[in-house]
Amino acid sequence: MAQILEMSFQNESGRTTRIQIPDPKENLTPQEIQPVMDLVVSRNLFATSGGDIVKALGARILIRDAVEIIPGE
C-alpha cells in the first residue's frame, strides 16, 4: 500500500491548497510535521493560483491500495 503525507494550507484567497509527499517516513508525529508546515508558511515556499499560503490547516496520511480486476499487460 502506498502512503502519502498530505498537508493542507489556506491561501490568500481563502481557498485550501494541499501539498502531497509520497512515501513519508514511518510513524511521523505532529511535532515533526508542524515545524515543516510553519516553514512553508513563513518562508512562502510555494506559489498558488490563489496567492501566498497564509495558514497551516492540518496534515494526514493517505493510504492507497489498488485491487486489480482485469489484469493489464
Secondary structure, DSSP 8 states (H G I E B T S, - for coil): -EEEEEEEEEETTS-EEEEEEES--TT--HHHHHHHHHHHHHHT--EETTEEEEEEEEEEEEEE----SS---
